């Protein structure tokens, strides 16, 4: 009797371990970094690769090392892995996932079409990305990618009527996969919209012969010549940097359920791009740009503003772009142009300390992304 119980226990344990291997793959065997790290792109090795460093610029680790071009690094929620796109597979940008320490790098897609803009779900099980103007999702453990927008079963005439034959530029799930945020290019600029999880499921289940007009009903947030968006940490608000919204530029926040929009600042000659929420959701960092004839002209610094409203505060002037917050919300990293045209990663203290150059002129360094707090 005891032997049977022991055998059943061993079988259960092995089954559990097998399930973990299936769900988590190689990340099951890799530990997260001991402290948070900053991922960034650098060509210091002769070609654009992904590197990781500590917040003081030390402990440099090369994550990718090949002659291909990597871009769009995105940390997994547990800080074990980094998703990115690379053209090392037959010269077409595909979606890859690597261990944060460079121990492995595996492709998730090999299909036709350029992949871009990977965005993890907060449980780390899925990655949303853009391919050939369409929105896809793929499970981290692999398998076929699933087309989300426009819905796979939607006939061409319905796409034309509903405007879903226009290309999508960005998409990401909110916390808990309650809603999918998207940006779509249209003739007049770009549209920001949200569909909740219930409507998302209906879209996937609707057949070609059904009436699509009654199913496609996103929450419209904004139409402008150009928009950049970001989910709040809680997943119920969206930050939108906009250019030429009926002649105005600025930064706004909107609730994802109803689309009600509140402008944080509006200007005729300046605009916000790449908004990034602080971890506590109380502030938003962004690039400030001068605007010329309705188009972005020149980056004039990284700024931040309270999400509750107030005056934008300069964090670092000049061509300082791509802000990313530290997990404690006290620091920001961004990329800054040097006199020779290359870029460096700078560490900024939001409480007023002196900025620090972390990469010190070694190569062209861009796209810094701060990891989440490591967790087992």
C-alpha positions in Angstrom: 0.0 0.0 0.0 2.8 2.4 1.0 4.7 1.6 -2.2 1.6 2.4 -4.3 1.2 5.7 -2.6 4.9 6.5 -3.1 4.7 5.6 -6.8 1.6 7.8 -7.2 3.4 10.7 -5.4 6.5 10.3 -7.6 4.3 10.3 -10.7 2.4 13.4 -9.5 5.7 15.2 -8.8 7.1 14.3 -12.2 3.9 15.4 -13.9 4.1 18.7 -12.1 7.7 19.2 -13.2 6.9 18.2 -16.7 4.1 20.8 -16.8 6.4 23.5 -15.5 8.9 22.6 -18.2 6.2 22.9 -20.8 4.8 26.2 -19.5 8.1 27.9 -18.6 10.6 26.3 -21.0 14.2 27.2 -20.5 13.4 30.0 -18.0 12.6 27.2 -15.5 16.4 26.6 -15.3 17.6 30.2 -15.1 17.5 32.4 -12.0 16.5 36.1 -12.3 19.3 38.6 -11.7 20.2 39.3 -8.1 19.2 43.0 -8.5 17.3 44.7 -11.2 19.1 45.3 -14.5 18.9 47.7 -17.5 18.6 46.1 -20.9 19.7 48.2 -23.9 20.9 48.0 -27.5 24.5 48.7 -28.3 26.8 48.3 -31.3 30.0 48.4 -29.2 30.7 44.8 -30.3 30.5 45.8 -34.0 26.8 45.2 -34.6 23.6 46.0 -32.7 23.2 43.5 -29.9 21.2 43.4 -26.6 23.2 44.1 -23.5 22.3 44.2 -19.8 24.0 46.2 -17.0 23.4 47.2 -13.4 22.0 50.6 -12.6 25.6 51.9 -12.0 26.8 50.8 -15.4 28.7 47.8 -14.1 28.3 44.0 -14.6 27.9 44.3 -18.4 26.4 41.2 -19.9 26.1 40.6 -23.6 22.7 38.9 -24.2 23.0 38.4 -28.0 26.2 38.1 -30.0 25.7 37.7 -33.8 26.0 39.7 -37.0 22.2 40.3 -37.1 20.3 43.4 -36.0 18.3 43.2 -32.8 15.7 45.6 -31.6 12.7 46.2 -29.3 13.9 44.4 -26.1 11.1 43.7 -23.6 11.6 42.2 -20.1 9.5 39.3 -18.9 7.5 40.1 -15.8 9.7 37.8 -13.7 12.9 39.4 -15.1 14.2 36.0 -16.3 13.9 36.6 -20.0 14.0 39.3 -22.7 11.8 39.2 -25.7 13.1 41.0 -28.8 13.0 40.9 -32.6 16.0 40.0 -34.8 16.7 39.5 -38.5 19.1 36.6 -37.9 16.5 34.1 -39.3 16.8 34.3 -43.1 17.0 38.0 -43.0 13.4 38.6 -41.8 12.7 40.1 -38.4 11.3 37.4 -36.2 10.3 37.2 -32.5 12.9 35.7 -30.1 13.2 35.2 -26.4 16.6 35.0 -24.6 17.7 34.4 -21.0 18.6 37.7 -19.4 22.2 36.5 -19.0 22.6 35.4 -22.6 22.5 31.7 -21.8 20.1 30.9 -24.6 18.2 32.6 -27.4 15.2 30.8 -29.0 13.0 32.0 -31.8 9.2 31.9 -31.3 8.3 32.8 -34.9 9.6 31.8 -38.3 6.6 32.9 -40.4 6.6 35.5 -43.2 6.3 39.2 -42.3 8.3 41.5 -40.2 7.7 41.2 -36.5 7.9 44.1 -34.1 6.7 45.7 -30.8 6.7 42.6 -28.5 4.6 43.1 -25.3 4.3 40.5 -22.5 1.1 39.8 -20.6 1.6 40.4 -16.9 1.6 36.6 -16.1 4.4 36.1 -18.6 2.6 33.4 -20.5 1.9 35.3 -23.7 3.5 37.9 -26.0 1.6 40.2 -28.2 3.3 41.6 -31.3 2.8 43.3 -34.7 3.4 41.5 -38.0 2.6 43.0 -41.4 0.2 45.5 -39.8 -1.7 42.9 -37.9 -1.9 42.1 -34.2 -0.8 38.6 -33.1 -0.4 36.8 -29.8 1.8 33.8 -29.1 2.2 31.6 -26.1 5.6 31.8 -24.4 6.0 28.1 -24.6 5.7 28.2 -28.4 3.2 27.0 -30.9 1.4 28.8 -33.7 0.8 32.6 -33.4 -2.9 33.6 -33.3 -4.1 36.5 -35.3 -6.0 38.9 -33.0 -6.7 42.1 -35.1 -8.2 42.2 -37.5 -10.0 39.0 -36.4 -8.9 36.0 -38.4 -12.4 35.0 -39.5 -13.5 38.5 -40.6 -14.3 38.7 -44.3 -12.6 41.3 -46.5 -15.8 43.3 -47.1 -16.4 43.6 -43.3 -12.8 44.8 -42.9 -13.3 47.5 -45.5 -16.6 48.7 -43.9 -15.2 48.8 -40.4 -11.8 50.2 -41.4 -9.9 47.1 -40.2 -7.9 46.7 -43.3 -5.7 49.7 -42.1 -2.5 48.6 -40.5 -2.1 48.3 -36.7 1.1 49.8 -35.2 0.9 48.7 -31.6 -1.1 46.5 -29.2 -0.8 45.3 -25.6 -2.9 43.6 -22.9 -3.7 45.4 -19.7 -3.0 43.9 -16.3 -5.0 40.7 -15.9 -5.8 40.7 -19.7 -8.9 42.7 -19.0 -8.6 44.8 -22.2 -6.5 45.1 -25.3 -5.1 48.5 -26.2 -4.3 49.2 -29.9 -3.0 51.9 -32.2 -4.2 51.8 -35.8 -3.0 53.9 -38.8 -5.7 55.5 -40.8 -5.9 58.2 -43.5 -6.2 61.0 -41.0 -3.4 59.8 -38.7 -3.7 57.2 -36.0 -6.5 55.9 -33.8 -6.2 54.8 -30.2 -8.8 52.3 -29.1 -9.5 49.5 -26.5 -11.5 46.3 -26.6 -12.3 44.5 -23.4 -11.8 40.8 -22.9 -15.4 39.9 -23.4 -15.6 41.6 -26.8 -12.2 40.1 -27.7 -13.6 36.6 -27.2 -16.7 37.4 -29.2 -14.5 38.6 -32.1 -12.5 35.4 -32.0 -15.7 33.3 -32.0 -17.7 35.2 -34.7 -18.0 33.4 -38.0 -17.6 34.8 -41.5 -21.3 34.9 -42.1 -22.2 36.8 -38.9 -22.9 40.5 -38.7 -19.6 41.9 -37.7 -20.9 45.5 -37.3 -22.6 44.4 -34.1 -19.5 42.8 -32.6 -16.8 45.3 -33.4 -17.4 48.1 -30.9 -14.1 49.3 -29.4 -13.8 52.2 -26.9 -12.4 55.0 -28.9 -9.9 57.2 -27.1 -8.3 59.5 -29.6 -7.6 60.3 -33.2 -4.6 62.5 -34.0 -1.9 62.7 -36.7 0.4 60.7 -34.4 0.0 59.0 -31.1 2.1 57.1 -28.6 0.4 55.1 -25.8 1.1 53.2 -22.5 -1.0 51.3 -20.1 -1.0 52.5 -16.4 0.3 49.9 -13.9 -3.2 49.2 -12.7 -4.5 48.6 -16.3 -7.5 50.9 -16.1 -5.9 54.1 -17.6 -4.1 54.9 -20.8 -1.5 57.6 -21.4 -1.6 59.1 -24.9 1.1 61.5 -26.3 -0.5 63.1 -29.3 0.5 65.4 -32.2 -2.0 67.5 -34.2 -5.3 66.5 -32.5 -7.3 69.1 -34.3 -4.3 71.5 -34.2 -3.3 70.7 -30.6 -0.5 68.7 -29.2 0.2 67.3 -25.8 -0.3 64.5 -23.3 -3.6 63.0 -22.1 -4.9 60.2 -19.9 -8.1 58.2 -20.6 -10.0 55.6 -18.7 -10.1 52.4 -20.6 -13.7 51.5 -19.9 -15.4 54.6 -21.3 -12.7 56.5 -23.1 -13.1 59.7 -21.1 -10.0 61.8 -21.7 -8.3 64.3 -19.5 -5.5 66.5 -21.0 -2.4 66.8 -18.8 -0.9 69.5 -21.0 -1.8 71.0 -24.3 0.4 73.1 -26.6 0.6 74.5 -30.0 4.3 74.1 -30.5 5.3 71.1 -28.2 4.1 67.5 -28.0 4.7 64.4 -25.9 6.0 61.0 -27.2 6.8 57.6 -25.6 4.9 58.1 -22.4 6.0 55.9 -19.5 4.1 55.5 -16.2 6.0 55.3 -12.9 5.5 52.0 -11.1 3.0 53.5 -8.6 1.0 55.1 -11.4 1.4 58.7 -10.0 3.7 60.1 -12.6 4.3 59.9 -16.3 7.7 60.4 -18.0 7.8 61.3 -21.6 9.9 62.8 -24.5 9.1 66.4 -25.2 9.3 67.5 -28.8 9.0 70.7 -30.6 6.4 70.7 -33.3 6.8 72.3 -36.8 3.8 72.5 -39.2 2.0 69.7 -37.3 4.9 67.2 -37.2 7.5 66.3 -34.6 10.6 68.3 -35.3 13.2 68.0 -32.5 13.4 66.3 -29.1 14.0 68.9 -26.4 14.3 66.6 -23.3 12.8 64.0 -21.0 10.1 65.4 -18.8 7.7 64.1 -16.2 4.3 65.2 -15.0 1.9 64.1 -12.2 -0.8 61.8 -13.5 -3.3 63.9 -11.5 -2.3 67.0 -13.4 0.2 69.8 -13.1 3.1 71.4 -14.9 5.6 69.3 -16.9 9.0 69.2 -15.1 12.2 68.9 -17.0 14.3 65.9 -15.9 17.1 66.2 -18.6 17.2 68.7 -21.5 18.5 68.1 -25.0 18.0 65.1 -27.2 17.1 62.8 -24.3 14.7 60.0 -25.3 13.2 56.6 -24.4 12.6 57.1 -20.7 12.2 54.0 -18.5 11.5 54.0 -14.7 13.3 52.1 -12.0 11.1 49.8 -10.0 11.3 52.1 -7.0 10.1 55.1 -9.0 13.1 57.3 -8.0 15.2 57.1 -11.2 14.8 57.1 -14.9 17.1 55.9 -17.7 17.1 57.4 -21.1 19.3 57.6 -24.2 21.0 60.9 -25.0 22.7 62.0 -28.2 26.5 62.8 -28.0 28.3 65.4 -30.1 29.6 62.7 -32.4 26.0 61.6 -33.2 26.1 58.4 -31.2 24.0 57.9 -28.1 24.6 57.0 -24.4 22.4 55.7 -21.7 22.0 58.2 -18.8 20.7 57.6 -15.3 18.5 60.4 -14.0 17.5 61.0 -10.4 13.9 62.3 -10.3 14.6 63.9 -6.9 17.2 66.3 -8.3 20.5 64.4 -8.2 23.1 64.8 -10.9 22.6 62.7 -14.1 25.2 59.9 -14.7 26.4 58.6 -18.1 26.4 54.9 -17.8 27.8 53.9 -21.1 30.4 56.6 -21.5 30.8 56.8 -25.3 31.3 53.1 -25.9 29.3 52.5 -29.1 25.9 53.7 -30.0 23.5 52.8 -27.1 19.7 53.1 -27.3 16.4 51.7 -26.1 17.1 51.3 -22.4 14.5 49.3 -20.5 14.6 48.8 -16.8 13.7 45.3 -15.6 11.0 44.6 -13.1 12.1 43.6 -9.6 13.5 40.1 -9.8 11.2 37.4 -8.4 11.4 33.7 -8.2 
